[in-house]
Amino acid sequence: MTSLVAPSLLAADFSHLADEIQRAETAGADYIHIDVMDGHFVPNLTLGPPLVAKLRACTRLPFDVHLMIDRPDIYAARFIEAGADIVTIHVESPCFHDGTASIPAVLHDIAARGARAGLVLKPATPAATLLPHLPLCAMVLIMTVEPGFGGQAFMPAMLPKIRAVHDAARTAAPALNIEVDGGIDDQTAALCAAHGANVFVAGTHLFGRADMAARITRLHNLHCIC
């Protein structure tokens, strides 16, 4: 599979978001990664659908929206209406464990609304949790740090999880994109690629760097084991 790069808006200059998105596009990014946090599922609060809708006019790049929220069953649709092209939801979200919603139903709904659907795993969640749902996924996002804050150190213990998802996807979902997020740079991305990842979310490694284009090119040149 082709290596894809998704600069994480969480690391951008929020006073110049439109300019930052355009700079990432010019530098060769494939997606814009947007982290949505509700202050409950993770201890931080970020942006909502109105801002995503405003940013949609700034670029033709797909918006890769990662919902770190309690109720993806409610808000996934709102982010798709705002312009999300890919929506990833956490298997750990409370609504999937209290009987409020089901993972297959939300994945089906995302796809029915015209977006690509995916699942996310926190570091402590085993790969087996999402394997039954792989045929419904266009993407799986494996967090290589604890979700909620940028600038954390990469967790090498996540590499076997990447490989487990990759191996399962060979038969269950051959076209699956495997995305990694957290502490991604040239070295850690290469490790992830060697275990099966092909989509690299990078924040501080890209934004605020004068050589963003060169860094994106190096990530593009990684070879996944797919």
C-alpha positions as a Markdown table, in Angstrom:
| # | Residue | x | y | z |
|---|---|---|---|---|
| 1 | Met | 0.0 | 0.0 | 0.0 |
| 2 | Thr | 1.0 | 3.6 | -0.6 |
| 3 | Ser | 2.3 | 5.5 | 2.5 |
| 4 | Leu | 0.0 | 8.4 | 3.3 |
| 5 | Val | 0.7 | 11.4 | 5.6 |
| 6 | Ala | -1.9 | 13.1 | 7.7 |
| 7 | Pro | -0.5 | 16.2 | 9.5 |
| 8 | Ser | -2.3 | 16.6 | 12.8 |
| 9 | Leu | -4.0 | 20.0 | 13.2 |
| 10 | Leu | -3.6 | 19.7 | 17.0 |
| 11 | Ala | 0.0 | 20.8 | 16.5 |
| 12 | Ala | -0.8 | 23.7 | 14.2 |
| 13 | Asp | -0.9 | 27.4 | 15.0 |
| 14 | Phe | -4.6 | 27.8 | 15.9 |
| 15 | Ser | -4.4 | 31.6 | 15.2 |
| 16 | His | -3.7 | 30.8 | 11.6 |
| 17 | Leu | -5.4 | 27.5 | 10.9 |
| 18 | Ala | -6.4 | 28.2 | 7.3 |
| 19 | Asp | -2.8 | 29.1 | 6.5 |
| 20 | Glu | -1.5 | 26.1 | 8.3 |
| 21 | Ile | -3.8 | 23.8 | 6.3 |
| 22 | Gln | -2.8 | 25.3 | 3.0 |
| 23 | Arg | 0.9 | 25.0 | 3.9 |
| 24 | Ala | 0.4 | 21.3 | 4.7 |
| 25 | Glu | -1.4 | 20.8 | 1.4 |
| 26 | Thr | 1.4 | 22.5 | -0.5 |
| 27 | Ala | 3.9 | 20.4 | 1.3 |
| 28 | Gly | 2.3 | 17.2 | 0.0 |
| 29 | Ala | 0.0 | 16.0 | 2.8 |
| 30 | Asp | -2.6 | 13.4 | 1.9 |
| 31 | Tyr | -5.1 | 14.1 | 4.7 |
| 32 | Ile | -5.6 | 16.7 | 7.4 |
| 33 | His | -6.0 | 14.9 | 10.7 |
| 34 | Ile | -8.5 | 16.6 | 13.0 |
| 35 | Asp | -8.6 | 15.5 | 16.7 |
| 36 | Val | -12.0 | 16.0 | 18.3 |
| 37 | Met | -12.0 | 15.8 | 22.1 |
| 38 | Asp | -15.1 | 16.4 | 24.3 |
| 39 | Gly | -13.4 | 16.8 | 27.7 |
| 40 | His | -15.0 | 13.6 | 29.0 |
| 41 | Phe | -13.6 | 10.7 | 27.0 |
| 42 | Val | -10.2 | 12.3 | 27.3 |
| 43 | Pro | -9.2 | 15.2 | 29.6 |
| 44 | Asn | -9.0 | 17.9 | 27.0 |
| 45 | Leu | -11.4 | 19.9 | 24.8 |
| 46 | Thr | -10.9 | 20.8 | 21.2 |
| 47 | Leu | -13.0 | 21.9 | 18.2 |
| 48 | Gly | -16.5 | 21.1 | 17.0 |
| 49 | Pro | -18.5 | 20.8 | 13.8 |
| 50 | Pro | -18.9 | 24.6 | 13.2 |
| 51 | Leu | -15.1 | 25.1 | 13.0 |
| 52 | Val | -14.6 | 22.0 | 10.8 |
| 53 | Ala | -17.3 | 23.4 | 8.5 |
| 54 | Lys | -15.4 | 26.7 | 8.2 |
| 55 | Leu | -12.1 | 25.0 | 7.6 |
| 56 | Arg | -13.6 | 22.8 | 4.9 |
| 57 | Ala | -13.4 | 25.7 | 2.4 |
| 58 | Cys | -9.6 | 26.0 | 3.0 |
| 59 | Thr | -8.5 | 22.8 | 1.2 |
| 60 | Arg | -9.5 | 19.9 | -1.1 |
| 61 | Leu | -7.6 | 17.4 | 1.1 |
| 62 | Pro | -9.7 | 14.8 | 2.9 |
| 63 | Phe | -10.5 | 15.6 | 6.5 |
| 64 | Asp | -9.5 | 12.6 | 8.7 |
| 65 | Val | -11.6 | 13.2 | 11.8 |
| 66 | His | -10.7 | 11.2 | 15.0 |
| 67 | Leu | -13.6 | 11.3 | 17.5 |
| 68 | Met | -12.2 | 11.0 | 21.1 |
| 69 | Ile | -15.7 | 11.5 | 22.5 |
| 70 | Asp | -18.3 | 9.7 | 24.6 |
| 71 | Arg | -21.1 | 9.8 | 22.0 |
| 72 | Pro | -19.8 | 9.1 | 18.5 |
| 73 | Asp | -23.2 | 7.7 | 17.7 |
| 74 | Ile | -24.6 | 11.2 | 17.9 |
| 75 | Tyr | -21.7 | 13.4 | 16.7 |
| 76 | Ala | -20.3 | 11.4 | 13.8 |
| 77 | Ala | -23.2 | 12.5 | 11.5 |
| 78 | Arg | -22.6 | 16.2 | 12.5 |
| 79 | Phe | -19.0 | 16.0 | 11.6 |
| 80 | Ile | -19.8 | 14.4 | 8.3 |
| 81 | Glu | -22.2 | 17.2 | 7.6 |
| 82 | Ala | -19.4 | 19.7 | 8.4 |
| 83 | Gly | -17.1 | 18.1 | 5.9 |
| 84 | Ala | -15.4 | 15.1 | 7.4 |
| 85 | Asp | -14.3 | 12.5 | 4.8 |
| 86 | Ile | -13.0 | 9.9 | 7.2 |
| 87 | Val | -14.5 | 9.4 | 10.7 |
| 88 | Thr | -12.7 | 7.1 | 13.2 |
| 89 | Ile | -14.4 | 6.2 | 16.5 |
| 90 | His | -13.1 | 4.6 | 19.6 |
| 91 | Val | -14.2 | 1.0 | 20.5 |
| 92 | Glu | -13.8 | 2.2 | 24.1 |
| 93 | Ser | -16.5 | 5.0 | 23.9 |
| 94 | Pro | -19.0 | 4.5 | 26.7 |
| 95 | Cys | -22.0 | 4.4 | 24.4 |
| 96 | Phe | -20.8 | 1.0 | 23.1 |
| 97 | His | -20.6 | -0.5 | 26.5 |
| 98 | Asp | -23.8 | 0.7 | 28.2 |
| 99 | Gly | -26.3 | -0.5 | 25.6 |
| 100 | Thr | -26.8 | 3.0 | 24.0 |
| 101 | Ala | -25.3 | 2.2 | 20.7 |
| 102 | Ser | -23.5 | -0.6 | 18.8 |
| 103 | Ile | -20.2 | -0.4 | 16.9 |
| 104 | Pro | -21.6 | -2.0 | 13.7 |
| 105 | Ala | -24.6 | 0.3 | 13.6 |
| 106 | Val | -22.4 | 3.5 | 13.9 |
| 107 | Leu | -19.9 | 2.2 | 11.3 |
| 108 | His | -22.8 | 1.5 | 8.9 |
| 109 | Asp | -24.3 | 4.9 | 9.5 |
| 110 | Ile | -21.0 | 6.7 | 8.8 |
| 111 | Ala | -20.6 | 4.8 | 5.5 |
| 112 | Ala | -24.2 | 5.4 | 4.6 |
| 113 | Arg | -23.6 | 9.2 | 4.9 |
| 114 | Gly | -20.8 | 9.0 | 2.4 |
| 115 | Ala | -17.8 | 9.0 | 4.7 |
| 116 | Arg | -15.2 | 6.3 | 5.3 |
| 117 | Ala | -15.5 | 4.7 | 8.7 |
| 118 | Gly | -12.9 | 3.4 | 11.0 |
| 119 | Leu | -12.1 | 2.2 | 14.5 |
| 120 | Val | -9.5 | 3.4 | 17.0 |
| 121 | Leu | -7.7 | 1.6 | 19.8 |
| 122 | Lys | -6.2 | 3.1 | 22.9 |
| 123 | Pro | -2.9 | 1.7 | 24.0 |
| 124 | Ala | -4.4 | -0.6 | 26.6 |
| 125 | Thr | -7.1 | -2.1 | 24.3 |
| 126 | Pro | -6.1 | -5.3 | 22.6 |
| 127 | Ala | -6.4 | -5.8 | 18.8 |
| 128 | Ala | -8.9 | -8.6 | 19.3 |
| 129 | Thr | -11.5 | -6.1 | 20.4 |
| 130 | Leu | -11.9 | -4.7 | 16.9 |
| 131 | Leu | -11.1 | -7.7 | 14.7 |
| 132 | Pro | -14.7 | -8.8 | 14.3 |
| 133 | His | -15.5 | -5.3 | 12.9 |
| 134 | Leu | -12.7 | -5.1 | 10.3 |
| 135 | Pro | -14.9 | -5.8 | 7.3 |
| 136 | Leu | -16.9 | -2.6 | 8.1 |
| 137 | Cys | -13.8 | -0.5 | 8.3 |
| 138 | Ala | -11.9 | 1.5 | 5.8 |
| 139 | Met | -9.3 | 2.4 | 8.4 |
| 140 | Val | -8.0 | 1.3 | 11.8 |
| 141 | Leu | -6.2 | 3.9 | 13.9 |
| 142 | Ile | -3.8 | 2.5 | 16.5 |
| 143 | Met | -2.8 | 5.1 | 19.1 |
| 144 | Thr | 0.9 | 4.9 | 19.9 |
| 145 | Val | 0.4 | 7.3 | 22.8 |
| 146 | Glu | -2.4 | 7.8 | 25.3 |
| 147 | Pro | -5.0 | 9.9 | 23.5 |
| 148 | Gly | -5.8 | 13.5 | 24.6 |
| 149 | Phe | -2.6 | 15.4 | 24.4 |
| 150 | Gly | 0.1 | 16.1 | 21.7 |
| 151 | Gly | 3.8 | 15.8 | 22.1 |
| 152 | Gln | 4.0 | 12.5 | 23.9 |
| 153 | Ala | 6.7 | 9.8 | 23.4 |
| 154 | Phe | 6.0 | 6.9 | 21.1 |
| 155 | Met | 5.2 | 3.6 | 22.7 |
| 156 | Pro | 7.1 | 0.7 | 21.1 |
| 157 | Ala | 4.9 | -1.8 | 22.8 |
| 158 | Met | 2.2 | -0.9 | 20.2 |
| 159 | Leu | 4.1 | -2.5 | 17.4 |
| 160 | Pro | 2.8 | -6.0 | 17.9 |
| 161 | Lys | -0.8 | -4.6 | 17.9 |
| 162 | Ile | -0.1 | -3.0 | 14.5 |
| 163 | Arg | 1.1 | -6.3 | 13.2 |
| 164 | Ala | -1.9 | -8.2 | 14.6 |
| 165 | Val | -4.3 | -5.9 | 12.8 |
| 166 | His | -2.3 | -6.0 | 9.6 |
| 167 | Asp | -2.3 | -9.8 | 9.6 |
| 168 | Ala | -6.0 | -10.1 | 10.3 |
| 169 | Ala | -6.8 | -7.6 | 7.6 |
| 170 | Arg | -5.1 | -9.6 | 4.9 |
| 171 | Thr | -8.2 | -11.8 | 4.7 |
| 172 | Ala | -10.9 | -9.8 | 6.5 |
| 173 | Ala | -10.3 | -6.4 | 4.9 |
| 174 | Pro | -7.5 | -6.4 | 2.3 |
| 175 | Ala | -7.9 | -2.7 | 1.4 |
| 176 | Leu | -7.8 | -1.6 | 5.1 |
| 177 | Asn | -5.6 | 1.4 | 5.8 |
| 178 | Ile | -3.7 | 1.1 | 9.1 |
| 179 | Glu | -3.1 | 4.5 | 10.7 |
| 180 | Val | -0.8 | 5.3 | 13.6 |
| 181 | Asp | -0.8 | 8.4 | 15.8 |
| 182 | Gly | 1.4 | 9.5 | 18.6 |
| 183 | Gly | 5.1 | 10.4 | 18.7 |
| 184 | Ile | 5.5 | 9.8 | 14.9 |
| 185 | Asp | 8.7 | 10.9 | 13.3 |
| 186 | Asp | 11.0 | 9.4 | 10.7 |
| 187 | Gln | 12.3 | 6.7 | 13.0 |
| 188 | Thr | 9.1 | 5.6 | 14.7 |
| 189 | Ala | 7.1 | 5.8 | 11.4 |
| 190 | Ala | 9.7 | 3.4 | 9.9 |
| 191 | Leu | 9.1 | 0.9 | 12.8 |
| 192 | Cys | 5.3 | 1.2 | 12.3 |
| 193 | Ala | 5.6 | 0.7 | 8.5 |
| 194 | Ala | 7.7 | -2.5 | 9.1 |
| 195 | His | 4.8 | -3.8 | 11.2 |
| 196 | Gly | 2.1 | -2.9 | 8.7 |
| 197 | Ala | 1.1 | 0.7 | 9.1 |
| 198 | Asn | 0.7 | 2.8 | 6.0 |
| 199 | Val | -1.0 | 6.1 | 7.3 |
| 200 | Phe | 1.1 | 8.3 | 9.5 |
| 201 | Val | -0.3 | 11.1 | 11.6 |
| 202 | Ala | 2.3 | 13.6 | 12.7 |
| 203 | Gly | 1.9 | 16.8 | 14.6 |
| 204 | Thr | 5.0 | 18.4 | 16.1 |
| 205 | His | 7.1 | 16.5 | 13.6 |
| 206 | Leu | 5.5 | 18.6 | 10.8 |
| 207 | Phe | 3.9 | 21.8 | 11.9 |
| 208 | Gly | 6.2 | 24.6 | 12.9 |
| 209 | Arg | 9.0 | 23.0 | 10.8 |
| 210 | Ala | 10.5 | 24.9 | 7.9 |
| 211 | Asp | 11.2 | 21.6 | 6.1 |
| 212 | Met | 7.7 | 20.2 | 6.3 |
| 213 | Ala | 7.7 | 19.2 | 2.6 |
| 214 | Ala | 10.9 | 17.3 | 3.0 |
| 215 | Arg | 9.6 | 15.5 | 6.1 |
| 216 | Ile | 6.4 | 14.5 | 4.4 |
| 217 | Thr | 8.4 | 13.2 | 1.4 |
| 218 | Arg | 10.5 | 11.0 | 3.8 |
| 219 | Leu | 7.3 | 9.6 | 5.3 |
| 220 | His | 5.9 | 9.0 | 1.8 |
| 221 | Asn | 9.0 | 7.0 | 0.9 |
| 222 | Leu | 8.5 | 4.5 | 3.7 |
| 223 | His | 7.6 | 1.0 | 2.6 |
| 224 | Cys | 4.8 | -0.9 | 4.4 |
| 225 | Ile | 5.1 | -4.7 | 4.7 |
| 226 | Cys | 1.6 | -5.0 | 3.1 |
